[in-house]
């Protein structure tokens, strides 16, 4: 029985591509984490300095329905 021929170059190329993909995903994940951290910190800073509260008027009440009795 003969052994199966192994294409070492193809395996090495696939390993390199997998490492590049993994590295790119890690960089993207780190960038997203940093961006979200900046957003959270800026949101926390804005909470410390409360903005003036705008008061809303209560919505106008609807007029009561008229009841018409039919004999």
Secondary structure, DSSP 4 states (H G I P E B T S, - for coil): -PPPP--HHHHHHHHHHHHHHHHHHHHHHHHHHHHHHHHHHHHHHHHHSPPPPPPPPPPPPPPPPPP----
